[in-house]
Amino acid sequence: MLKMTGRKTKVRWNIAILMWAAIAINYLDRTVLSATTPSLMKEFGLNAGQMGIIMSAFFWSYALFQIPAGWLADKVGQRFSLAFSVAWWSVATALTALSQGMKSLLIFRVLLGLGEAGAYPSNAGVTAKWFPDRERTRVSAIFDSGSKVGTALAMPLVVWLMTSFGWKVPFIVSGLLGLIWVMIWWTYYRDPEKHMYVNKEEITYIRDGQVKKDGLDKTQPLKWYQLLKYRNIQAMCIGFFMLNYAIYFFITWFPAYLVQERGFELMKMGWVSMIPPLFGLLAELCAGLFSDWLYTKGYSLTFVRKLNLVGGMLLATMIAFAGVVHSPILSIALLSISYAGLTTAACAIWSLPGDVAPRNMTSIVGGLQNCVSNMGGILGPIVTGFIITATNSFIPALIVSGVATLIGALTYLFWLGKVEPIVPKEEIVTNNLSL
């Protein structure tokens, strides 16, 4: 039974911290392979094209299971779906230490993708349940910023573990971190109305601040595939595809770029590779706070979201110029600006499912846009790998990524319409008849 205390609790921010930690571990686990790429290529005799295929294997299963993971989260609840997801991928990460070559690396990367598919859709559903609309962008920025922290910390940590104990130890350590998180999440998380530490004032604050109230029942007005007929869903999918094509350069090929193209030594590469994600982290948190501030000042949700989306994607085009400059310092600066632009757009991208999804379908919408977007994750490492093999240069690959971000900016500017919840025609008719 909820208690009246006169002052609302702040349990929702504890939930936000746990969501952030899940994404940080998520990206730590997927980035371990990138940090160990030079060592793995040498040990197993892999070329750039083969390594690109291994990197992309994660995205095949990750993308394909986004929609089932979103459906599961909305059906059984995010407490179970997120715990199951993190447990699965943590075990898959630890088992990667058993790899003996290309075939086994492919298998473990596919298993990793299956598990990690549930993270973002589950977080989108938790955000829709636990936070009022006026706080949605900053919460999305908080949990998505975990990806930048995970990426940034992974490089020096993994390089240190690898140089000290061998390439297998980083996989085992990161897998154990995920299993510790699962125990904490399962013990603490409940939906708002069922949480032992939340009071009535916080529940009222959350629900009164939501245009669309998720989680009060299990009714879903549409099948998942019917969402694709809506213009905003289409724009969300295509725009996010373009963002992911560019951002996964940093997650997959960036360490190799620093070593092969810019001549950094392994340990120095580990530290330098932290710079763009840290810039991205700062930019995302600032963009989230600024976006919510604009919304409270009366600017429309459409204007607020598009400002982040279009402006961020235009900044991200700087990736195209990073390869052609001679100075390594200037190249890192341009890549940092690009990453900051990508993260500025990302906090709005992960606010959109809660903004536009039909009732009780936020996780499914999040899974759907993430499914399509990660086709960019599939293509990006492969295309980049074969471009490098064919041209012996990263420059054409970086230019292709810049063109992708420009297309993304135009998609969000012209294709994305008014940002508002989708109400199926059947519901409109029913509501009119009831009046």
PyMOL commands that set and color helices and strands:
alter all, ss='L'
color gray80, all
select helices_A, chain A and resi 11-35+37-44+48-64+66-76+78-98+102-116+119-130+133-165+168-188+192-194+200-208+224-229+231-252+254-261+266-272+275-296+301-316+319-322+328-349+352-356+362-391+395-415+425-434
alter helices_A, ss='H'
color red, helices_A
deselect
rebuild
show_as cartoon
